[in-house]
Amino acid sequence: CDYAFPHQSDIPPWQSHNHTCTGSPTAYAVRPSLGKGLGVFAAHLLEDGAIIMQESPAMRIEPPPFRQELGFVISELGPVLRSSFSRLQDDAKATILSLTAHTTGTEEKKPGYDRLVTIFRSNAYNTGKDLALFPLVARINHSCRPNAGYSWSERLQKQIVFATRKIQLGEEISVSYVPLMYSKADRQKRLNQYSFKCTCEACSGSQKEIEISDERRQSIRGLFALLEKELTLEVARGVVAVKKALQLAHKSRELAKLIEEESLPDYYARAYRVAAISHARVEDWERATMWAHKSYQAHVISDPESRESQDTAALTSRFKEEWRESLRKKAARKS
Ligand SMILES: C[S@@+](CC[C@H](N)C(=O)[O-])C[C@H]1O[C@@H](n2cnc3c(N)ncnc32)[C@H](O)[C@@H]1O
């Protein structure tokens, strides 16, 4: 049972230190997407985990405080944007101004709104502490069942977009703009910021399909809340605690299954980590190792040196060691 979990060789070549290529220029093509303006399409078959884009920000700002309920206050955001924009080279300014400014038709009449604010609001990504514009990534449309994920790489100082399942030649590449653990109606409320009615696969199914999807997403939210509340690396001891931990381990598998069934790649790494720790609590080291490694694989795509990659690599090694030790003890008892 000496399974190999070769962390280093799991690192995609484009993420290795001596790899200088910035991603295949032919992985995607930007062209019109019916009813959505421009979109990004696969220029050849993309395997799960394949890099699609790596892009440096054309503009990056440290935003004013995010106000609960209000979001960013335009009177605070506008001056920061204008000041940062004024310092850019002319070609960067032109690229930014060429991005689509999606408006609701009423807000541009509000004080402080201008084209730059609107462009930022409809195209910017959060990199953790900053807001940034990536002109190519900005052409990727939204789906509530996306086929790609994105992540800010602190090491590369780039936004990475990668396939989260196999993407066929000519298929549109999509990411999610909003948290996906909500019902169609709630997602649409959040998408109002981008002023479009989502017609993705998850939103345009039959009434029955939408109900099933809404229920699944609600269960996913509930399971995360339940399991993350109990997440500890301490092994459960005593009949009652073990019984409860076994139930939670079972629920963690249910969570991973629901997320895979609903195709929500943004949550894979998180759900697999929850499953790993839930199985470690009941000393099911084989499953704990397998889930930890799956979580690591989901994290390492975007940045092998991120805190999350390091954390899940460490968990995998630790659980693998426990697994080996438990097998040794079992063999000793038999002999
Ligand atoms: C970040 S931009 C994406 C690229 C944009 N389509 C373009 O032409 O530049 C976001 C805007 O694209 C459009 N969009 C994105 N996803 C969409 C979807 N699923 N359905 C309809 N429109 C969408 C909306 O107008 C939205 O405000």
The ligand as a Gaussian input file, in Angstrom:
#p B3LYP/6-31G(d) Opt

LIG

0 1
 C      -16.285000      41.053000     -17.491000
 S      -17.313000      41.385000     -18.846000
 C      -17.142000      39.938000     -19.834000
 C      -16.788000      40.260000     -21.275000
 C      -17.861000      41.005000     -22.044000
 N      -18.814000      40.053000     -22.620000
 C      -17.270000      41.878000     -23.117000
 O      -17.802000      41.905000     -24.218000
 O      -16.302000      42.566000     -22.828000
 C      -18.864000      41.199000     -18.046000
 C      -20.043000      41.521000     -18.937000
 O      -20.226000      40.502000     -19.928000
 C      -21.591000      40.186000     -20.087000
 N      -21.829000      38.833000     -19.604000
 C      -20.980000      38.082000     -18.884000
 N      -21.474000      36.877000     -18.626000
 C      -22.697000      36.838000     -19.189000
 C      -23.733000      35.855000     -19.244000
 N      -23.608000      34.655000     -18.676000
 N      -24.860000      36.166000     -19.906000
 C      -25.016000      37.376000     -20.501000
 N      -24.076000      38.365000     -20.461000
 C      -22.934000      38.093000     -19.820000
 C      -22.373000      41.182000     -19.247000
 O      -22.698000      42.269000     -20.047000
 C      -21.350000      41.583000     -18.191000
 O      -21.616000      42.849000     -17.648000

